Structures are given as C-alpha cells and as structure tokens.
C-alpha cells in the first residue's frame, strides 16, 4: 500500500514569514499547474485527504476539476504545526532567543504558545494508522511539516528530542512523494 504526500502549491506569503495554521492562500496559477501535474500521475480510485487549510483545499478542488474520480475529504490531522503568536510574523522578528527556547526543548515546547512538535507527530501518526487500516492507496494534500512527520513515522520514529534530528531537507511547493507502508 502507498501513501502519496503532496505539498500545496506556492503560497502568496512574503518570504521569511512564519505560517503554519495561518490561512495563507496559494498562488492560483501555481495551484492550477500542480493540479494538472497531479491529474496526470495519480492512479484512479485513490482515497484523497486534505488539510483544512485553504491552500490545500484549493489544490484539492483544482485536482477534482481535472479528475472527478479524486474527490477529497478534509482531515484536520493533516494541518500544519500551529505556531501560535508567531503566525504572520517574520522568522527574523520572532528572534533568536525564542527560536533557541524552542530548539532546546524541541519535542514539547509550544512555539509561540501554539502546538508542540510531539503533538504534530502524534496526530499524523493517528492519520497514518487510518491509512494502514483502509488497506488502500491514499493521497494527502498537506504541508511540509506533516510530510516530514510522515517520513519519520514511516521509518518507526515516534519522537524527536533534538532539533538536529528533525528532517531539514526542503519540501518544495507542489512536491509529490510516495511512502510504501
């Protein structure tokens, strides 16, 4: 069984802006391009789940416009990490002291008073269990943080203590990655 992880299209957010749950829209042209590509590479009859974020739902709707057989349902567990009061601020404005406090207690610190990374791993883990329970190939239209968490979980990693252990490889906008489960 396979899980296809798709990151939403490029957003209209300014570079360097912290956004997780902040409902930043995706660029419409980039969304169309991503949907066109997905429509050509995804197999028929897949289960499609999407984050409730507008940038993900826009891609899911554009994909369904191209491929009516790929109707998405919303799964709140596929939301990006909640950065609390950091949302909408630049990483530079958040500052080194706040970022250092987060990385010092990486798993359990709640950046900006938002969500702890361990909570993200736990909820993505529950969503992965549901995919395994269905026994069917599934597509998630989601975010970079969720994709990184799914990679770790698929390899048996359930907790990250140090920031250095969190995957730092970029997850490009519109990226498609398949995990064998």
N, C-alpha and C positions, 0 to 999 in steps of 0.2 A: 504494500500500500504506500502511496506517496502523498506528501503534503507539499503543495506548491505555495511558496511565500512570495507575495508581490508587495513591493512598497508603492505607495501612492505616487502620483506624478509630482513634478517640481511644484513647490508652493510659490505664492506671491510674497512670502515673508522676506524682509530685508536680510541680507547675510549677517550672521552673527547673532540672530535673535533666538532666544530660548523659547521654544514652544513644544509642548507635549500635548496636553489636553486643550490648549488654546485652539479654537476652531478656525485655523488659518485655511483659506481656500487654496485649491491647486490652480495652477495656470491652465485655462481652458484648452489652449492649443496643445499643450503637453499632455493633458488628460486624454484628448482625442487620439493623439499619436500612440500613447501607451495602450489605450483600449484597442486600437486597430491591430497592434502587435499581439496583444493577448488573444484576440479573437482568432488569430491565425495559428497560434501554438498550443492552445488549450484543447484537450480532448473533450468530446461530447459527454454530457451527463455528469459532470463533476459537481460535487457539493461546493457551493461558494459562500463563504462567510466574510463579512466586512466589519471593520471597526465602525463605530457610530460617528466618527469624525467626518465632517463634510468632505474633506479632501479624499477620503477613502470611498465614501458613498458616491461621490461624483464619478470616480473611476468605475465603480461597480455598475452604475446606471449607464455610462457610456459603453461599457462592455456588453451589457444586456441589449443595448440598442443594436449592436453588431451581431450578438449571439443570444437570441431569445431563450435558448436552452440553458443558459447560465444565469439563472436568477439568484441573486444574493439575498441572504438574510443577515441581519445585524447581530453581532456577538460583542457585548460590552467588554468581554475579557480581552479583546483584541485592541483595546485603546492603548495609546502611548502612555508612558510614565507621566504622572501628574507632578509638575514642578512647583505647585503652589504659587506663592507670591513672586517667584522668579519668572513665571509665564509672561511673555510680552516684553521682557527686559533683555538687553544685550548681555551676553556672557561677560563682557568686559565690565559692565555696570554691576553685575552680581558680585564680582570681585574675587580675588584670590583667597581671602580668609574664609568666605562662605563655601567656596569650592573645596578648599582644604578640609573643612569640617566634614563635608560630605564624604570625601575620599578616605578620611581617617576611620570612618565607621560605615563603610560602603554599603553593606547589606541592609543595615537597619536605620540609617539616617534618612530623614524625610527632607529632601532638598526643597527649600522654600516653604517648608511645612506641608508639602504635598505627600507623595506616596514613597514608601521605602522600596528600594530595588527588590528586596526579598518578596514584597507583595506582588510586584510585577511577575517575578519568576513563578510564584505560587499560582496566580490566576492563569498565566499562559500554560503552566503545567496541567491545570484542570481542562483547559481547552484542548490540549494535546491528547489527554486521556479520552475525551469525547471523540476525537478523530479516530483514534485507535479502536474505540468501541463500535464505531459505524462500520469499520472494515472497508470503507470506500475512499477512493482518491478524493482529496479536498484541496480547495484553493482558499488561502487567506489573503484578503486585501487589507494591508495593515501598515505598520510603521517600523522604522529602523530598530527601535528598542525591543519591540515584540519579536522581530526577526532574529535579533541577536540572542534573545532569551530562548527562542525555539531551537536555535542551533545548539546552545548549551544543553538544554533539556534532552534533546535527541541523542546527545552523547552521554547522558547519565549525570550531568552536573546539575544539582538541585540548589546549590547555594554558592555564592561568590562572596568571599570575605574581603578580598583586596581589589581595589580599583584596577590594578595591573592585570587581574585575571578576567576582567570584562573584555569581550572581543572589541577591538578598536578598528578592525577593517571596515572601511566605508561600505555603506549600503546605499548605492546610488538610487536616485529617484527613478521609479519605473522598473527597478531591478526585479528579476524573476529568479528564484532559487528553489530547487526541489530537494526535499529531505526524504530519504527512504525510512519508513517507520516499521 
